[in-house]
Amino acid sequence: MDCKCMYLSEQAVCNASISHMVPKLFDYDAYCNSEEHYRCPILLAYTLRDGYRELMKAS
């Protein structure tokens, strides 16, 4: 089963991050390479930003 975050590129760059950062080892182990990636604070912020953009388009 592949449990890696879908926003993590092959070069280990987080595409959910505004600045396309490379996660620290702790964050990588805790979020990026586990089933807990849905709890990642960067991914949550990305989801909220994306939802806000959709809301603004609709209004």
C-alpha positions in Angstrom: 0.0 0.0 0.0 1.4 3.4 -1.0 0.9 5.8 1.9 3.1 8.7 0.6 1.5 12.1 0.3 0.4 12.9 -3.2 1.8 16.4 -2.9 5.4 15.2 -2.3 7.5 15.2 -5.5 10.2 12.8 -6.5 12.8 15.4 -5.3 11.1 15.4 -1.8 9.6 18.9 -2.4 6.2 19.6 -0.9 4.0 21.0 -3.6 1.3 21.9 -1.0 3.6 24.5 0.4 3.5 28.0 -1.0 7.3 28.1 -1.0 7.7 24.5 -2.2 9.8 23.6 0.8 11.6 20.3 1.5 10.1 18.8 4.7 12.4 18.2 7.6 13.1 14.6 8.5 10.7 14.6 11.4 7.9 16.0 9.3 8.7 13.6 6.5 8.5 10.6 8.8 5.4 11.9 10.7 3.4 13.1 7.8 4.8 12.7 4.2 5.7 9.0 4.3 2.9 7.7 6.5 -0.8 7.3 6.5 -0.9 10.4 8.7 -0.3 12.8 5.8 -3.9 14.0 6.0 -2.9 15.6 9.4 0.0 17.6 8.0 -0.3 21.3 8.9 1.0 22.3 5.4 -1.5 20.1 3.7 -4.3 21.4 5.9 -3.3 25.0 5.1 -3.3 24.2 1.4 -6.7 22.7 1.6 -8.1 25.8 3.4 -6.5 28.1 0.9 -7.9 26.1 -2.0 -11.4 26.1 -0.5 -11.2 29.8 0.1 -10.3 30.4 -3.6 -13.3 28.3 -4.7 -15.5 30.2 -2.3 -14.3 33.5 -3.8 -14.9 32.3 -7.3 -18.5 31.3 -6.5 -19.4 34.7 -5.0 
